[in-house]
Amino acid sequence: MRDDSGLLLLEYEHLKEEQRLRISTRDNLVYTSLGAFALVIAGAIETGASAMLTLLPPVCMILGWTYLINDDRITAIGRHIQHAITPELVRLGHPPDGVFTWEHRHRGDPRRGQRKILQLAVDLTLFCLTAFIALSVAWMNTPHSAGLMMLIAVEASGTLILGAHFIRNTMNGQV
């Protein structure tokens, strides 16, 4: 039987590079969101059209969903390394305590759960609470037409669904 360690290490390197790129993309989505929020809010203030704030929830949903997808793939890569590559390297004779020690150590950090809950609070604030505040301001400061009320209801529902996905991913250990 040939030693597949080289192929596994190559796979590991490629996965870690994808993970790094996805982390960078995910983290940059926070800044992109803040910039988009500022543009929509500034436009609503400048024009005096509170209804413009209904643009904010779709921005929150699109960027929030993209954030979630990248975060899910980051976690999936970590799990693949943990459950597929590491055991195979051990099976091929590498010492179990010397294979990708960082991949194991950071999961055992006693503050990891606290960080995950705080991150959930930040994510919900950024992508969901912002949307609900925008919808509330639009609702309070805009004449109530049937179309606007329907739009607000749809956007609020979408925001609730996004929030549920953030919570589900955190509770399933995926964030």
Buried (B, 14 or more C-beta within 10 A) or exposed (E): EEEBEEEBBEBBEEBBEEBEEBBEBBEEBBEBBEEBBEEBBEEBEEEEBBBBBBBBBBBBBBBBBBBBBBBBBBBBBBEBBBEEBBEBBBEBEBEEEEBBEEBBEEEEEEEEEEEBEEBBEEBBEBBBBBBBEBBEBBBEEBEEEEEBEEBBEEBBEBBEEBBEBBBEBBEEEBB
